[in-house]
Amino acid sequence: MNQILYKNTQISYSDSGKGTIVVLLHGFLENKTMWDFYVSELSKKYQIITIYLLGGMGKQKVWVISKR
């Protein structure tokens, strides 16, 4: 899994296949693994990029709750 730094937060993504680029985005309370079933087939014809979006169920630590 690849990572980039965005606003001091590591963003994880996967990149597979060759061809026209297709970016698959997950919904709220999901993560990029929801696309794993489709990536194996789609990557035969396209370059597929899946991303752990900030605030989802990925590995990013975005939410900070503090008690006062």
N, C-alpha and C positions, 0 to 999 in steps of 0.2 A: 504494500500500500504506500502510495506517495503522500507527501505533505507539503503544504505551502504555509507561509506565515502571513496572516491577514489581521491587522489591528491587534498585534501582540497575541494572537491566538493561532495555534496550529490547526489547519484545516486538512483533513484526510480525504483522499480521493483515490479512485482506481481508474486505470486507463487500459483498455484492451481492444484489439482488432485494428484494422486499417480500412480506410475509405472515408466517406462523408462522416463528419463528426456529429454524434448524437449525444446530448447531455440528458441524463435521467435524474430528475429531482424527486426526493421523497417528501411526504406530507408531514404535518404536525404529529409529534409523538411516534415517528417512524425513523428509520435510518437507511443508509444506502444498501444494506443487505436485502431489502425488500425486492431489489431488482436482480439478485443473483441468478434466479431461474431463467430470466430473459437474456441476460448478458451473454451466456454461452452461445446461444443461437444468433442473436443480433450481431455479435462481434465477428461472425463469419463474413459479413458483408459491410459492416460499418465500424468506425472507431467509436467505442462506447466509453463515456466518462460518467462515473457515478461519484457523488459528493456527499460527505457528512455535512449537512447544513447546520449552521449555528442554531442552538436552541432545541435541536431535535434529540433523538435518543442515541446520538453518536458519542464520541469520546471527548468532545470539546467541553471545557469547563466555562460556561458562559454565564450562568445564573448565579448570582451572589445574594444570599439572604442574610441579613445581620439583625440581631436582636438589640434593642436599645434599652 
